[in-house]
């Protein structure tokens, strides 16, 4: 936890708040349909099909949105700890005191806004990390969006398309290190490859490592929409531009 406290204190506090939140479920968390949905959510959310989704919705009823938020936290929060520790060395991650809350979403929203405010990474790398996650999770709305800040910093569609073949691309070494860390956080968080660790240590500062991992965690909220098939793009042609303000709020333009 000391790594987050040092390099992203606002995000660290928001992370802890979510970790300690307890929402009393109104459904059977051990129901087979709920367990199967959660497992597939963690392994590869993009292949949750209509039948599995329908079974989950039947098991959770009106609490479906709250239930999938719990699944997201249970999936993503341990990844942050595992990957940050793999790159920067083990840190103390104290168990936060349990706090009963009526609604988890405001805490998740606060976490996402705090992460969006981090600025150790340049805008282009931040956008590459976001797009890599969008394409790995197959989030339609996320794939359709482009950051104005990244475009203003010189990125183009050719830059963005490089995320699909980043190891063989002409992206700079620091961007490749960030994308390798992105892939590890998504696919192998509990066994981060040694070469990924080495590249992160060689080309990224500690603050940038923390930001990449937190960006992946924040962006992975798109898994909630993908899992519920609520990720339809808002444009049918071209891309949708967005900006992020000083408070971490995203606005489409």
ABEGO torsion letter per residue (X at the ends): XAAAAAABAAAAAAAAAAAABBBBBABBAABAAAAAAAAAAAABAAABBAAAAAAAAAAAEAAAAAAAAAAAAAAAAAAAAAAAAAAAEBBBBBBBBBBBBABAAAAAAAAAAAAAABAABBAAAAAAAAAAAAAAAGBAAAAABBBAAAAAAGBBAAAAAAAAAAAABABBAAAAAAAAAAAAAAABAABBBAAAAAAAAAABBAAAAAAAAAAAAAAAAAAAAAAAGAABBABABEBBBBBBBAAGBBBBX
